Amino acid sequence: MVVENNQIEMRSVNLFQWRSYKKNYLKLLIPSDPEIASFSSIMRFFMFIFFRITAENYFCYYNGKRAGVLALRNKKGTDAFIYGIAVLPEFRKKGLGKFMMDFSEKRAKETQKKFVALAVLSSNESAINLYKKTDYKFVGLGVTTISITLDKITKSESNSIKLERILVYTDEVKNLYSDTVLGEIETVSQNDGEDYMQENRIDAYHKSISKSISKAKYKFLQVLDNDEHIGFLSCRDKKTRLSCSVYLQSKTILTIELLSNLAKKLKDRIKDSEDFEKLEFRVFLHQADKMIDFQKSNFVRDTTLDKNLMFKRI
């Protein structure tokens, strides 16, 4: 496919260009995306296999010269998802980024999608400003990492917080999880964001939980306060750390005290044979941004991988 606009063209990557495309993609995205930069060669190999299967991949040309790349998934769901979009430094400020965004929206309409979506680093202010100018909104699912080493967690004292492991993903638990996540999303992006999540993300979360729930390295825990549900923890063993995604009901405010109580309860559950050095909590950005007293706590927030999920209804 060739799409022209005076000096700019979009051309699909063919089989003979695939190696060059991978080289250009990594060259452009690694400096701006610490997550991709941290991928092993094996992870990158499977990432591109995934792109080949699920995405449309393009070179962007400016006056006949390769100037950028675009990977756009539009083969499932009601959204066209931009995996990656980047422009070579010497071709920036020529409107290529905006052109590729417009092209993605055109392809979304042609394939009868309802949304275009993408993930962007929270530190990439120029990109975020570009997306906002073209009516993209935050879904509210951006996450940040807050961690604490096990040696700085005191043993749990008697308190109102309890953790109950869920081993059977019943319809009741499934609905409660959906309500918890969607309620939190609605606080940031209202009905449009909730619709986007309901149509494009929630089912995938359910499948992942249902598939993993019985595995030893995965723990799905309900969080109770005075025996009332306030959220879930989705925890995975990752070598020397236990990584837990935190999902709280919208009326529950995330505080250092609550995070401390969760850490204490999790430490109580860790067996002597488990080689963990720290706990890692992955929490919604808008929750973490409201937290105070980090300096007075033993928790450390790492913002280098903070990403926001953004979407546009088309």
N, C-alpha and C positions, 0 to 999 in steps of 0.2 A: 504493500500500500504506500502511495506517495500523496501527501497532503501539502499543498503549496500555499504560501502567503508571501508574495514578493520574494524576499531573500531567504525565507525559512521553509524547510521541508521536514516532514516526518517520514521515515522509511522503516518498514518492518525489518527486523533482524532475520536474515536467512541462515540456513545451516552452516554455510561456509564463513559467515561473519561471527559465529557464536563465540569463538575464542577471543576475538578482538573485542566483542561486546563485554564479556566478563572482565577483561583487562581494564577497559575504560570505566566500567561500573565501579570496580574496586578502587581504581585510581581516584575517582571523583567522590565516592561515598566514605571511604575509610577516614580521610582527614576530618570529615564533618560529623561522623557517627561513631562514637566510642564503642557502641555495642557491636557493630560490624567489625570494627578494628580488633575486638577481643575474640572474634570467632577463630577457631582452629581451621586448618586447611580442610579437614573433613567436614566441619560444619558449613564452610563456604561451598564445598562441592555439593552438598545436599540442598543448600539454599538455591543454587542455580538450577539444580534438577527440579526443584519446586517451582521456580520461575518458568522453566520450559513447559511444565505441565499446566500451570494455572494462570499464567499471565500472557499478555501481549507485550512484546519487547521491541523497543524502537531506538534507532539513532535519530538525533535531531541534527540537521545540517544547516549551516549558515553560509550562503554563497558557495554551496557545493562542498564545504569542509565540515567534517564531523565536529559538532560543537557541544553535544550533550546526549544524555540517555534518559529513557523513561521505561519503567516496568509497571504495567497496569493490569490488575486482576479484574476480570469482569465475567468470569465463567460460572460463578455461583452467587447465591444470595441476591438481595435487592440493591446491593451497592457495587460500584466500581471502586476498587481500592488501589491507591497509588503506593506501590511497594517502594519505589525510589524515583526521584527526579533530580537531575543535577546538570549543571552547565560548566564547561571548562572555564577557568579564570579569564582567559583572553577574549572570551565571547560574552562575558557578563555585561549587564546594563544595556543590552540590546533588545530586551523584550522577549528573550527565548523562554525564560521561566514562565512568564504569563501565557505565552503561546502554548506551551506544553500543558499548562493547567486547562486552558480553553479546549485544547485538543482532547484531553481526558474527559471533560464534561460532554463534548460532542460524541465521543465513543460510548459514554454511559447512556446518552439518550438513544443512540442508534441500537444499542443492545437492551433497551427498555428497562434501565435501572432507575431507581427512585432517589439514590444518593450517590455522591462521590465522597470518599473518606481517605484519610491519610494519618500517619503518625509523625510528629515533629518534635525535635528536641526542644525543651523549654528554654534553653539558652539561645536558640536560633531566632532572635527577635526579628530580624529582617524577613525571614520566611513567614513567621507568624503574622507579621503586619501585612504581608502580601496576601495571605490567605484570608485574613479578616476583611481586607478591602474588597475581596471577591465573595463576601457573604458566608465564609466558613465559620462554624461555631465549635466551641469546645464541647465534646461529649461529656467530659467530667471523669473519664476513666484514666487520665494520666496518672502514672504511679511514681513514687519516690521510695528510696530505700533508707530505712532507719535500723541501725544495728547496735548490738551490745555484746560484749564478750561475756562468756559464762562466769568467769571469775569475779565479775562485777555485779552479778545477780545474787541477792540474798535469798535464802530459803523462804518459801511461802509461809506466811502467817495466816491465821484464820481471817478470811474476808468474804465478801459476797460474790466474788467472781468464781465461776466454775467452768471447766471445759469437759464436754462429753463427746467422745469419739463416735462418729456415725459410720457404721459398717454396712448398712443397707440403705441405698438411695431411693427411698420410697417417694410416692407422688406428693405426700405431705411435706417431706423435706425439700423436694424439688421446688414446690410452689413457694415455700418459705424462703428459699435461697433466691428465687427469681424476684420476689417482693423486696427482699433486702437490697439486692444489687440495683434493681430498677428504681427503687425509692431514693437511693443515693444519687443515681444519675439524674433523676428529675430535679434535684435541688440545684444542679448546675445548669442543665440545658433544657429544662421543661419538657413539654410533650414531644417535640421533634427528636430530642436526644433519646428519650425513652422509646419512641417508635423505632429509631435506628437500631438501638441495642436489641430490642425485642425481635426484630426481623433478621438481624445479621450476626448477633454474637451469643445470645443466651443459649440457644440450642447447642452450640459448639461447647460452651461451658458445661452444660449438662452431660454431654457425651463424654467429655474429658473426665469429669468427676466420676461418672458411672463406671467408666473403664478402669480408673486408677484406684478406686476406693478400697479394694481388698489387698492392694500391694503393700508390702512391708515398708517400702521407702516413701509411702504417701499416707498422710493423715488428714482426714476431713473432720474438723471439730466444730461443734456448736458452742457458742459463748453464751453463758447465762449470768445474769446479775440478779441476785435474790430469786433465783429459779425462773426468771423471765428471760426469754430470748432477746439478745441484743445484737447478735451477729454470728459470723462464721470465720474460721481460720482454715485455709487450704495450705498444708505444709508438705514440703518435700525435702528429703535428705540430699544435700549437695556436698559430698566429701566432708569437709571440716566445719560445715555450717548447716543449720536448719533454717530453711527459707520459708516464710509464712506470709501468704497474701491475706490481708485483713479486710473483711467486708462487714460493715456495721450498718445497723438501721439508721435512717436519716435523722432520727431524734436523738441518737447517741453521739455525744461529742467525744472525739479522740483527744485524750490528755496524756501527759507524761505518767500520771498516776495509773491510768487504765493500762497503758503500755507496760508499765512496771509490773502490774499484777498479772498481765498475760505472760510476761517473761518469767515470772516466778512460777506460775503454774506449768509452763512448758518445761522449765528446768527440772521440776519435780517429776516430770514424765520421762525425762531422758535417762536411759539406762547407762550403767557404768561401762558397758561394752561399746557404747556409741562414742565415736571419736570427735565429737563436736567441740569447736572452740568458741563459736559465737552463734547468736540468734540473729536472723535478718528478717525484719518486717517490711513488707511491701504494701504501702498504704496510698490511698488516693491523694493526689497533690493538693487538692483544695482542703483536705483534712489536715495534712501536715503543715500547710502554710498558716493555719490558725493556731498551731501549737506554740506554746511559750515555754520558757525556762529550760531550753535545751542546754544552755551553758551550765546550769545547776545540776544536770543529770549526767548519767554515764552513757547516754545514748549518743550515737554519732549519725548524722544524716549525710548521705552521699548523693549529691545532686547531679553528678556528671552524666548519669544515664537517664535523667528525668525526661519523660516524653509525654506529650499530650495527644490524645486522639481527637481529630477534628473532622467535621463532616459538613456537607452542604446538601440540602434537598433541592433536586432539580426538576 
